Amino acid sequence: MQRQGDILIQTVSQLPHPELLSAVEPQNGRMILFEGEGEGHVHALCEDQATETHSAAEVFAADDRDNELYLRLDRPCTLIHDEHAPLALEAGLYRAMKQREYSWEPVDLRADAPAPPEPLPAGIHPPMRELAGEIAAEWDAALGVRQLSVADRLANRERARRWIDAAYRAAGLSAPRRIVWCGSPHTGAERAGQVLQREACVAGRIYGAAREMQESIARRMQCGLKRELPLGLEARAWRAACLLQQNQIMELLQPADFDADPNAVQPLPRALRQCSWNQANPGELAWLEWTAGQTQAADALLPLVALEHLCSAWWCYENTAILCDRPVRLRYDAEGRLHSPSGPAALYADESALWAWHGMRVPPRLIDAPQTITVGDLQAENLPRALRRAMIERFGAQRYLRESGGERLHADAFGELYVAPVVRDEPIVMVRVINATPEPDGAFKEHWLRVPPETQTAREAVAWTFRLDAGAYAPLWET
């Protein structure tokens, strides 16, 4: 067992089954194993450090493990890095692991969030299963647009005008005399608040026809509970429709008071209760679209589906329909959640905006001015747990440990273990380690790695970062 910075090399007797491995190709003539912390720094494998030839090395990625590679070396090779001494490797088989860090488990942001998607029932007829995939792709494409140009916005408005008329007709109503377009759900809610003073809301009639169709189809197909099938419309479509929009964009309709008691129940204004999002969520509409595709009873449904694709929200009154443009810009993280480390995650044409961190709405200050956050802010008693975690991430776990008075738990030859309590949450535990190779000025760089809160020793902490037990972690050489 040998170590070069944050990479651990361990000999193995054999490689995993070939079906679990995929070959790693050279990059620009170099056999790069992992990216380093510094810009342009890499851990690269070679036979000759001068030419960086690597014909004796085969590298494979483990399909079921991140940051883990397997090496087959026909001749001795060297692992090189700009900030670490070279590491000599004899011919043989090796496993290479990059250090990991602990992170909090995601917090459910809303108790009434939809359940995770499940596979379609096994008995579904193949054409129905294929149709489900097509509908899922359509919803995902419609709700996943990152940038909306002016031309696209105008085209959406023209198409939505035809569909709003169709929605009224399907409910036995005359087309609205006025269609009011708003740049965001926020301004749409304000206009709806004015219109409802003089006109009756007809959302019940428009969505009532869809609900009647839903009940009729459910009885005819004997599908059981209405929520069993939308969960099968594939994870991305369900999450895009229900989580990204209903549970996040809709928050833009209500002013956010981040200092308020998170347990207090806030009344929903009357105009918001009449919004399209409070009539039928997109998951239900996706289910209806799926079932209606096998019948002739789609006239009342298709306009509602189209309007969800073209608008961010809409209201329907006797003579007036209020429609809101989709965001002109959306930013997501790798998990498909609204997220932006700089600027708003959702931006509308009227400059209404929503700041989000990994799917949670946050104050603009957290994104635009994280340097103004203090330890006092992070230790406020009434701070929701998910928001506190996001603020600590932006503040920096190492900085929080230092400025909150973190204490040293343990020290040994492998490093030093520190802990800092967090209000109403698990503590932050970090291990401090020192590079074995000095910097050009003779100093030794230190690194802080976050580890699980139950960690007891520094050796256990470092071993965990390489997915090993404390007893199994014993590198013979470090650079």
Secondary structure, DSSP 4 states (H G I P E B T S, - for coil): -EEETTEEEEE-SSPPPGGGEEEPPPBTTBEEEEE-SSTT-EEEEESBTTTTB-TTEEEEEETTSTTEEEEEESS-EEEEETTEEEEEE-SEEEEEEE-----PPPPPS-TTPPPPP-PPPTTS-HHHHHHHHHHHHHHHHHH--SB--HHHHHHHHHHHHHHHHHHHHHTT-PPPSEEEEESSHHHHHHHHHHHTTTS-B-HHHHHHHHHHHHHHHHHHHT--STTTTGGGS-HHHHIIIIIIIITTGGGGGS---TTS-TTSPPPPPHHHHTSGGGT--HHHHHHHHHHHTTSS--TTTHHHHHHHHH-SEEEEBSSEEEEEPPPSEE-B-TTS-B--SSS-SEE-TTS-EE-EETTEE--HHHHH-GGG--HHHHT-TT--HHHHHHHHHHH-HHHHHHHTT-EEEEEETTEEEEEEEETTEEEEEEEEEE-SSPPTTS---EEEEEE-TT--SHHHHHHHHTT--GGG---SEE-
